[in-house]
Amino acid sequence: MIHFIVNKSSGSGNGEKVWRQTELILKGRNVSYQAYFTEYEGHASQIAADLSGPELTGEQTVIILGGDGSLNEVINGIDDFEKIRIGLIPTGSGNDFIRGLGLPKKPEKAIYNILNRIQEETESGQDKSRQIDLGQVTYLGGKRYFAISSGAGLDALVCKKTMESRLKKLLNRLHLGKLTYLLLTIQSLFTMESARTVIMTEDGKKRYSKMIFSAAMNLPFEGGGVPMAPKARPDDGSLTLSTAAGVPRLLTFFLLPFLVAGKHERIPGFHLTDFRKCKIRSNVPLVIHADGEYLGEFKELTYRCLPGKLKLIG
């Protein structure tokens, strides 16, 4: 039995169309499945909790039909990671998870890829899934897992604005959703307040004046394909902190193309650091996100890498 958690509204309604196509494939291959449809924010977390709770025994295969936000809800609902393995059929606008893992971008190819892996397991008796790291961000009053990234500053502010933006829905309909992040990044860059921060990792303490962003990356991309940490890997037991600080705003604007192209590693003002645990303190509240989901604004937060926490099929 395969369990599907379906967000029909993902991708500005594209999720419903993809689910209809997926059902035809499942029925054509005589696959036994159960579908659960999300009805409100946080519903995917509740479904995941039920599927990983004590009521069900044995390992459960849970396929998410949705975007990176749906994925984040699911991993934050899992009660017992030993009982769950997940797959993803991408229908969102960002899709940084499948991009970072090199998985099929087209939903039809994604479902065939997953079903073929499961069939290979049945025939060979071998587990074809892989263990990948997760990150965890802890802040005043809460904590949250992330599979892609968690950021403080500009990237988080853009995520917050994207969630509230009518522009995103319009551009998604025109298949230009990636432009949302770029346009809001440019707008936010010239209006946001920079911060004085202290960042502590295993390698020591660093102080940054005028920090623009600091993102803990489990995968190379966030924000719809921006390679914030081009060398980040989800199975090496560490995260990569991508930080921009001390760069004049006007100059940062001209350096954006280097960031988008993943050529920022050796440019002064950009810093990439691998770590297992990192603590950030700021003189002003920083907007925080996890996998693009707005968490609030805090002056202190901690990132941790959780090696091999998540089991993935696909």
Secondary structure, 3 states (H helix, E strand, C coil): CEEEEECCCCCCCHHHHHHHHHHHHHHHCCCCEEEEECCCCCHHHHHHHHHCCCCCCCCEEEEEEECHHHHHHHHCCCCCHHHEEEEEEECCCCCHHHHHHCCCCCHHHHHHHHHHHHHHHHHHCCCCCEEEEEEEEEECCEEEEECCEEEEEHHHHHHHHHHHCHHHHHHHHCCCCHHHHHHHHHHHHCCCCCEEEEEEECCEEEEEEEEEEEEEECCCEECCCEECCCCCCCCCCCEEEEEEECCCHHHHHHHHHHHHCCCCCCCCCEEEEEECEEEEEEEEEEEEEECCEEEEEEEEEEEEEEEEEEEECC
